[in-house]
Amino acid sequence: MRRPLPLIVGGVGLGLAVLALGGGPAPAPAAAGPAASPEAERGQYLVRIMGCNDCHTPWVMGSKGPEPDMTRQLSGHPESLLMPPAPALGQGPWAWTAAVTNTAFAGPWGVSFSANLTPDAETGIGKWTDATFIQAIRSGRHEGQGRPILPPMPWPQYLNATDQDLRAVFAYLRTIPAIKNRVPQPIDPPESQ
Amino acid sequence: MPSKLPLLPCAILCAILGTATRAAAPGPPAGGAAAIASGSGTAIASGGAAAPRLLSATGLYAADGSIDPRNMPFSPQYPLWSDGADKTRWIHLPAGTKIDISAIDAWRFPVGTKLWKEFAWGGRKVETRMIWKTGPDAWVFATYAWSDDQKDAVLAPEAGIPDVIAVAPGKRHSLPSVTDCKACHASSAAIVLGFTALQLSDDRDPLAPHAEPLPPGAATLRSLLAAGRLTPQRADLALRPPRIRTSDPTARAALGYLSANCGGCHNRTGALARLDLDLFHDVGGSATAPEPALATAIDTPGRYRMPGIPPAESRVVAPGAPERSTLLYRMQSRRPSSQMPPLGTAVADREAVDLVRRWIAAMPPAPATPAAIAAGRVPPGSPAPERAGDSPAAPTSR
């Protein structure tokens, strides 16, 4: 049994919070290129509607407001963006904060950074198998067997996806450009350090 | 995109209250056990055998409630740490069957094999886990929650049961989910982790943390060989029982502990083989080969960053420097993001931490790095060779 963590079930909606600041909808994430197979095409569609780019692609301020920087598609929190300590929020009702890139999040769980989902072998998921990917989503654990995957990743929703859909997502992720970007490890909340 | 907005209030509330609604995993909602295809970690569809609802129906007990004499007790020499639980184990091999040990580090059990492990605290039974081989490459994992009257145990839900008993101030033991069972047991070619050549060796380690006395009639390598339950016959295993390859008693105990508690995932055959951290003792390895842990962990830069330690000075195991050893740091941690093992335990194993600390501290220090010298952590006169691994820009994958 996993330790109960303050999971967030609607985390992908946070992208909307950033969006609202800029006013106006973000452009639909552009495809990195033609998907390689019908399965990968299906995965591309799923990645779009599951909101993966909301958190795993760094956002930048565009001419019409914040938008995902698709030149860094799904490469996670930028290694070069060193985050200062998160602002203290007191007793609420504010509960969490996010980086302007929408790739770093501070809340009761500590600080989490969105992962590099590109096929880079050393810093992304280039060495994963589809079984690893499916197990990660099903278990809510890093690499399918490690530490808990932290909020706002909505894996408790995604675990309801079929194996077929998850394989399609993984197949698509294998087709996007590999980007070398070493995402920082999570930071535990102060009270547990 | 606007349709996502209503999700935010739920997200915030869940974060504050820590009461996330975890959607039910596919599978039976009330009681669950999952079957996997060996080595693949892939759930097989319905049609596979299902675990009975009651432990009493699994074959562990005879009609009078005693352990069925066809089930053999056993006690691994390096027990898995389970927050101080008193554990009792049995195995059932179908009559006339043998375990194929031709792959000495990945035994193949006959179909119908069942293993049980009972967990108790303070004399009260809390859970009993069962692993059941239901097909040539299929296993069922289940755990049963004991009733308050201790008369029987009921199959736990597939998602497990959280916080069933206090094991330390503020710490509670949870019954594992099926995905957690698979996280370890499907990460090794062995599947069964406590019934191996090393664990059943008759050359038992007297310094193994939490070592248990062998129960009467316990299965060991010699007893299994004598009973003809292993094939092919390996007389050498009785003559020269497997043991950790070192003459240092502390190192032997530490490496055995790491093999049993970490090697299920950190090995060279499972899903995490890509990490190049192998803590699993290979009985089939050459007698003169170094222990895999020594070859892959000692003075190896890791990806994990310890608070307060410059990345260039951090090692998985830093010889002579427990304070710079991420392996030890993570063994001591029970913070979700850093604890090792990452599941199955809520309390650090102090005895094992002390053992591993002594083992690391006794190692001759590795040559100092320039960063260590600059930080004043080693005398200026220490050698400072240039090594690719000294650079924080060149970490290995951990």
Chai-1 contact restraints between the chains, C-beta under 6 A:
chainA,res_idxA,chainB,res_idxB,connection_type,confidence,min_distance_angstrom,max_distance_angstrom,comment,restraint_id
A,M1,B,G160,contact,1.0,0.0,6.0,A-B,restraint_1
A,M1,B,P162,contact,1.0,0.0,6.0,A-B,restraint_2
A,M1,B,S174,contact,1.0,0.0,6.0,A-B,restraint_3
A,M1,B,L175,contact,1.0,0.0,6.0,A-B,restraint_4
A,M1,B,P176,contact,1.0,0.0,6.0,A-B,restraint_5
A,M1,B,S177,contact,1.0,0.0,6.0,A-B,restraint_6
A,R3,B,P336,contact,1.0,0.0,6.0,A-B,restraint_7
A,P4,B,P162,contact,1.0,0.0,6.0,A-B,restraint_8
A,P6,B,A15,contact,1.0,0.0,6.0,A-B,restraint_9
A,P6,B,G18,contact,1.0,0.0,6.0,A-B,restraint_10
A,L7,B,C14,contact,1.0,0.0,6.0,A-B,restraint_11
A,L7,B,A20,contact,1.0,0.0,6.0,A-B,restraint_12
A,I8,B,A11,contact,1.0,0.0,6.0,A-B,restraint_13
A,I8,B,C14,contact,1.0,0.0,6.0,A-B,restraint_14
A,I8,B,A15,contact,1.0,0.0,6.0,A-B,restraint_15
A,V9,B,C10,contact,1.0,0.0,6.0,A-B,restraint_16
A,V9,B,C14,contact,1.0,0.0,6.0,A-B,restraint_17
A,V9,B,A20,contact,1.0,0.0,6.0,A-B,restraint_18
A,V9,B,T21,contact,1.0,0.0,6.0,A-B,restraint_19
A,G10,B,L7,contact,1.0,0.0,6.0,A-B,restraint_20
A,G10,B,C10,contact,1.0,0.0,6.0,A-B,restraint_21
A,G10,B,A11,contact,1.0,0.0,6.0,A-B,restraint_22
A,G11,B,A11,contact,1.0,0.0,6.0,A-B,restraint_23
A,G13,B,K4,contact,1.0,0.0,6.0,A-B,restraint_24
A,G13,B,L7,contact,1.0,0.0,6.0,A-B,restraint_25
A,G13,B,L8,contact,1.0,0.0,6.0,A-B,restraint_26
A,L16,B,K4,contact,1.0,0.0,6.0,A-B,restraint_27
A,L16,B,L5,contact,1.0,0.0,6.0,A-B,restraint_28
A,P25,B,M1,contact,1.0,0.0,6.0,A-B,restraint_29
A,A95,B,I12,contact,1.0,0.0,6.0,A-B,restraint_30
A,A95,B,A15,contact,1.0,0.0,6.0,A-B,restraint_31
A,A95,B,I16,contact,1.0,0.0,6.0,A-B,restraint_32
A,W96,B,A15,contact,1.0,0.0,6.0,A-B,restraint_33
A,G107,B,A15,contact,1.0,0.0,6.0,A-B,restraint_34
A,P108,B,A15,contact,1.0,0.0,6.0,A-B,restraint_35
A,K127,B,R274,contact,1.0,0.0,6.0,A-B,restraint_36
A,A131,B,G41,contact,1.0,0.0,6.0,A-B,restraint_37
A,T132,B,A271,contact,1.0,0.0,6.0,A-B,restraint_38
A,Q135,B,G41,contact,1.0,0.0,6.0,A-B,restraint_39
A,R138,B,T179,contact,1.0,0.0,6.0,A-B,restraint_40
A,S139,B,T179,contact,1.0,0.0,6.0,A-B,restraint_41
A,Q145,B,A183,contact,1.0,0.0,6.0,A-B,restraint_42
A,Q145,B,S187,contact,1.0,0.0,6.0,A-B,restraint_43
A,Q145,B,C265,contact,1.0,0.0,6.0,A-B,restraint_44
A,G146,B,P342,contact,1.0,0.0,6.0,A-B,restraint_45
A,R147,B,S337,contact,1.0,0.0,6.0,A-B,restraint_46
A,R147,B,P342,contact,1.0,0.0,6.0,A-B,restraint_47
A,P148,B,P336,contact,1.0,0.0,6.0,A-B,restraint_48
A,P156,B,R22,contact,1.0,0.0,6.0,A-B,restraint_49
A,P156,B,A23,contact,1.0,0.0,6.0,A-B,restraint_50
A,Q157,B,A23,contact,1.0,0.0,6.0,A-B,restraint_51
A,L159,B,A25,contact,1.0,0.0,6.0,A-B,restraint_52
A,N160,B,A23,contact,1.0,0.0,6.0,A-B,restraint_53
A,Q185,B,R305,contact,1.0,0.0,6.0,A-B,restraint_54
A,P186,B,S337,contact,1.0,0.0,6.0,A-B,restraint_55
A,D188,B,R335,contact,1.0,0.0,6.0,A-B,restraint_56
A,D188,B,S337,contact,1.0,0.0,6.0,A-B,restraint_57
A,S192,B,R335,contact,1.0,0.0,6.0,A-B,restraint_58
